[in-house]
Amino acid sequence: MGKRNQPPDIFSTPIWATRITNLLEERGMTQLELAKQSGTSPASISDWVGGSSQREPKVKGFKAVADVLGVSTDYLLGANECTTPTTEKIHKITGLSEKAIRNLRKLQRGAKNSDSSAAKKLAACNFLLESMDSTDLFESLYSYLLGEFYFSSHGTDLGANFIYAKTPVGEEKEKLAFAESYSHVYLSKVLQALAFIKRKADKVKERKEKKMYEEWLKSDEGKAFELENLKLQIAYEDEEE
C-alpha cells in the first residue's frame, strides 16, 4: 500500500477510515485499544481513521487491525460488502444485507432454543418470501417505506403535474401522474396485499389441517374414534326408528 505521491484529496474519506470508525463505535473500542491489541502504533491508527490520503495502511498492520475487529481486509478496503467471507457469500447469493443476515441467524438460533417469538418471526419471513410471486406486497412496501419521489427540475414537466420514482440505487425509474400516484395512500396497497396473503395463508392452513386429520384417522386412536362414532350413529338411528 505505502505512500502516495499525488497531493491529498481533502474532500475524499477512504472507505477503510469510515468502516474502521464504524466498527470501533459498534464494539465500544477506542483507537488506542485497537492499536494495543493489533500491535500497530497509535499514530498509524490515527492516520488511517483520520482519513489521511497521504498515508495508506501497510499490509501487515492492516491485517492485524482487521483480525482484531473480526472482519476481512477486503471488507475494510470496500471490496466486500460484508465483514466475513461466509456472510459475503450469503450476500452475493441472496442479495441480503449483512444486518439482515445477522438478524436471520439470530432468529434461527432463537427458534432452535424454543424461543416462540423468534420462531414466529422466522416463519413469517419464510411465508412472505415464499408468497412474493403471488402478490405485489414487496413493491408496495418499498413504495410505502423506502420509495423516493421527486418533481422534475428540467424539461417540460415543471410544476406539480408529474413526479418521478427512483429505483433502490437512485436511478430514475418511471414518470408518474401526481394526482393518481403520489397522492395515493401506499399503505392501502400494503394492507390489500397483506389481506390477500392472509387468505392464501388460511387456505394453506386448511389444507395442512385436513391432511393431518386424514393421517390421524389412519392411526389406532383415529380408527377407535371412527368406530365409536359409527356405534353412536347406529344407536341413534335405532332410537329414531
Secondary structure as UniProt FT lines:
FT   TURN            10..11
FT   HELIX           15..27
FT   HELIX           31..38
FT   HELIX           42..49
FT   TURN            50..51
FT   HELIX           59..69
FT   HELIX           73..77
FT   HELIX           85..94
FT   HELIX           98..112
FT   TURN            113..114
FT   HELIX           116..130
FT   HELIX           132..134
FT   HELIX           137..141
FT   HELIX           142..146
FT   STRAND          149..151
FT   TURN            155..156
FT   STRAND          162..166
FT   TURN            168..169
FT   STRAND          172..177
FT   TURN            178..183
FT   HELIX           186..217
FT   HELIX           220..240
//
